[in-house]
Amino acid sequence: MSRLGSIQVLRASAALMVAFGHLQHEAKQMPAALDHAFSPIFLGLSGVGVDLFFVISGFIMVYASERLFMAQGGAMAFLTRRIARIVPLYWLMTTVFILTLLLLPGTLSTGLPQVGEVIRSYLFIPYQQAGTGLMQPLYKLGWTLNYEMFFYLSFAFFLFMSPRAAVYAVAAVFSLLVIIGAEFNGLPPVIRFWSNPIILEFAFGALIGLACLEGNRLSPVPALLLVAAGLILLQAGDWMGIEPVGGLRPLIWGLPAAMIVAGLSLGPSESRTEEGLPSLPQRLGDASYALYLLHPLVIRALRIFWDKTGLSNAINPWFFVLIGLAILVPAALWMYRWIEKPLTAKAQGLLVTQHAAPATASAAHS
């Protein structure tokens, strides 16, 4: 089963949106931002890249697991492949982050970690940071991966069912969790985290994946209109100043993201494989995970260089944003080729044995 080309491009776009937003946020804090009237663009929408990732994740997990439903050992095959794909690079970046804290104190705006924080960060166990109260691991963007792991476990639990029954079960469980989180006060922080309405975005993607798996397709005009409507709704919410917080996030960002994914994945062009794609979008889609994990450290290192050389006070902050992107793209491509792929292959060799039989090639790379 080949991966869907337009979804790969959307992955690349989502990772770039997040990085572009973080670069602009950093640039906006520079002294030169006032002198040069620095005005960020689409900064309010940069976070929607995460919502796109969540919807895409739900879609891919269903679409790429066609042969795992009701298969003997299907759940274990699914989990071992997801662990091999997600864990090694995240552990590596978390280790780099911790070593930076220990060896270069003051470089990162975070205190020295406690042992419990380190363990929970590596094991994808959500916890509340003492200083901020936020549910973030040491490497802060790992909060999204904590949700990913929760989705993987939930999805794997229902793989003994048919595709339709499994997707409906996941959607029902996630909906119930959201209701519990909304109706009951005083829940433990971990339960509050797992009942955040943002988990519904995985269900949105899973339902789209089911529709695609069952052969549903849109003709060109409805598919294009669906994508356009999603983009318009995202922009309209930003123009109206609606904050995508709490229960509003899956409505303000999640549903438009799902519309975009549905329009691209269910459209007639999805009968094609990735082979016809331009090289860079395809490769950057492959490297989107590396780009996502790498960008905070690259941005921090670039900001330190900018401050040390006086550039923060001297030149237009847009140079910081553009140079940051110019560094991040090739760095992510390099990391994917020379670090992520070998690590994933090694992890698969260690984890995927007899459980790999029913798995598809695309599941290994999704």
N, C-alpha and C positions, 0 to 999 in steps of 0.2 A: 504494500500500500504506500503510494507516494504521498509526501506532504503537500498541502495545498499552497500553491505559490503566493497567492494574494495574502494569505495569513502570515507567511514568512515576512513579506514586506510590511505588514501591519505590526508585526513583532518589532522589526527594526524601528519603525516610526514611534512605537510606544516607548522604547528604550531611549531614543533620541529626545522625545518630549520631556521625559523625566530629567535627563542630563541637561538639556537646554534650559529647563526651568531652574534647576539648582545653580547652574552657571550664572543666570541672570540674577537670582537671589543674592548670590555672593557679590556680583558686580555692583548691585544696587547699594551695598553697604560701604563701598569705597568712597574716600573723600572726593575723588575726581568725578563721582556721579553727579554732584551738585554743580560743579564747574561746567560740565558738558551736558547738563540737562538730560541725563541718562533716563530713558523711558522704556522699561521692559515691554515686550510684546507677548501676548497670550500667556502671561505669567500665571494668571488665575486658572488656566486650563492645563498647566504642565502636569499636575497631579493625576489627570485622567489617564495618563499612561499606565498607571498601576491598575486602574479599573479595566482598561483594555487587556492587560496581562491576565487578570483574573478571568475575564470572559473567555479569552483565548484558551486559557488553561482548561477550563471546563469543557470547551468545545473539543480540544485536541484529545483530552483524556477519554472521551466517549468515542470519538471518530477513530482514533488509533488503537482502540482496544476491542475492535470487532470480534476478533478470534479468542478473546479472553473471557467473554461472557459465557457463563455456564460451563466453562472448561475446567477440567481437573487441574488444580494448581494455578489457576488463572490469577487469583488474588495475590499469591506469593510472587508470581512472575511479574505482575504489575508493580508491586511494591519494590522488589529488588531492582528493577529497571529505573524506577523513579529515584530511588536512593542513589544508584550509580550515576544518574544524570545530574542530580541537584546537590548532593551532599559534598562531594570532594572539593569543588571550587569554592563553595561557601565556607567550608572549614578552613581552606587555605586563606581566604581573605579575612576571616575572623582571626586566624592566627597572626597574620601580618598586622592587623589592627592592634591586637593585644601586645605584640612585640614592640610596636611603635609606642604604645602607652608606657611600656616598661623601660625601653631604651632611650626614648626621646620624650621625656615628660614635658608637658607644656605644648608640644606640637599639636596635639588634638585637644579640643575643649571638653575633655572627659577625665575624671579622676581615675586612680588606679582601681582595677576591678577586684571584686571579691570572688572567692573560690566558687561560691554558689552561683554567682552570675555567669562565670565562665562555663560551668557545667550545664546550666540551663540554656545558655546560648548555643552550645554545641549540640544539645539534644532537642532543640526546637521547642522547648517548654516556655510558654509565655510567662513573663513575670513583670511586676511593676517596679520601675526604677525609683529608688529612694528619693533622688533629688527632684525629678520632674513629675513623677507619678504616671509617666507614660508607659505603655506596655510595649517596650522595645528591648531587644537583646543588646549586647555590647556593640556589635556592628549594626547600627540603628536600622538600616533598611531591611535587616533580616526579619522585621515584623511581618513583611509580606510573605516570606518563606514559612513563617510559623503558620500562617493561614493556608499556604499551599500544602504543607504536610498534613494539616488537619483535613483538608479536602481529599488528599490521597488516601488517608486511612478510612475516611467515610466511604469513599467511592469503592475501595477495595473490599470493604465489608459486604457490599451488595453485588459483587461481581458473580456470585453464584446464580443470580437471577438473569432473566432475559434483558436485553438492552433497555427496552421500554420500562419494565418494572424497576430496574436498578436506577434509572434516571429519575423516575417518579418518586422512588423511595428517598433518594438523596435530596431532591427538592422538598419533599414533605418534612424530612428531618431538619433541614436547614430552616425552613419556614417556622417549624415548631420552636427551634432554638431562638429565633429572632423574637417570637411572641413571648417566650419565657423571659428573655432579656428585657423586653419592654414592660412586662407586667409585674415583675418581681424586683423589689429593691433589696439592697444588701447582699447581693450575690457575690461569691468570691471573685477576685479579679480575673482569674483564668476563665471562669464561666462567662463573665461579662465580655471578655475578649472573644471567646468562641461563639457568642450569641450576637455579635455585632452585625447589623444589617448588611454589611459589606459582603458577608458570605453568600448572600443571595446572587451575587454576580457570578459565582461559580455555577450555580444552578441555571442561570440564564444561558451560560455557555454550554452546559451539558444538554439542555433542551435543544439548542441549535445543533449540537453535534448529533443528537438523536434524529432530528429532522433530516440532516444530511445523510446519516447512516441508512435511513429508511428510504432514501432515493428521492426525497422532495427537492425540487429545484424551482428557482424563480427565473422568469424570462428577463431579458436584459433591462427593460424599462422599469419594472417593479424593483429589481435589485438595485439599480442606480438610484431610484427614488428613495429606497430605504437607507442607503448610505448617506445620501444628501440630507434626508430628514434627521438622521443621527447627528451629523455635523452641525446642522442648523440649530437643533435643540441644545447642543453643547454650547454653542456661541450665544444663543439666546439666554441661557442660564447665567452665563458670565456677564453679559450686558446688563441683565436685571439685578446683578449683585447677589444672587441667591447662593448662600454658602452651602456646599455639599457636605454637611456634617450630620452625624448620627444617622437617623432613618432616612434622611433626604439624599444621602450619597448614592444608594443604588437607584434612586429615581432620577436625580439630576445628572449623574455621570454614568451609572451602571446601565440603565435602559438605552440611552443613546449609544453607548459603547456596544451593547448587544445588537442594536440595529445595524451598526457598521459591520460588525462581524458577520451577522446573518446575511446582509446584502452581498458581502464579498464571498462568503463560503457557499451560499446557496445559488449564486448566480451561475449562468451557463459557462463562464470562462473557467470554472473550477474543474471541468473535465480535463483540463490540461495539467501537465506536470510542471515542475519548477525549471525544467531544462531550457525553456524559452525565456526565462527571466534574465534581465541584465545582471551581470556578474556581481556588482557591488551590492544592490539590494538583497540578492540571495545570500551572499556571504555575510552581510550585516545582520540579516535575519537569523542566520546560524549563530552569530556572535552576540546576539542581543542579551543573553544571560550574562556573558562576560562583561559587556558594556555596562549593564545595570549594576553589577557587583563592583566593578572597577572605578566607576566615575566619582564616588565620594572621595577616595584617596587621591585621585589625580587632581580633582578640583582643589582639595586642601593643599597639596604640594604646590600647585600653580599659584594659589593665593599667597602662600608663604614667599615664594619667589617674587611675586608682584610687590609685596610689602617690603622685602629686603632691598630690592633694587629701586624703590621709590616710584615704581610705575603706578601704584595705586593713587598717587597724588598728581601724576603728570599727564597721563593720556586717557583718552576716551575709554570707559569701561567696556565698550563693545569689542575692543581688541582682546580683552580678557575672555569674553564669551567665544569669539571666533577662534582664537588660538586654542582655547580649551577643547572645542569641538574638533579642531584639526589634530589635536593630540589624541583625543579619546577614540576616534574612529579607527585609526591604524593600530593603536594600542590594544583595542578590543579584538580586532581581527587577528593580531599576533597572539594574544592570550588564548583565543579560541583554538588557533591552529597548533600552538606549541605547548600549551598548558592544559586547557580544558579537555580537549579531545584525548590526549594521552591519559589524563587522570580518569576520565570516564571509561576509557577502554580497560584500564587497569582495574577499576572498581567492578566493571562488568565481569572481568575474568575471575574476580574473587567471589562475587555474589551470584552471578547468573549461571547456574549449572543445569540441573534437570528442569528447573522452573522456566527456562527460556524457550522450551519447545513450542508452546502455543503462541508466543509473542510475535508481533510483527516487527519488521525492520523499522518502520516509521515510529513505533512506540519508543524505540531506543533513542531516537533523536528529537522527540517532541518536547 
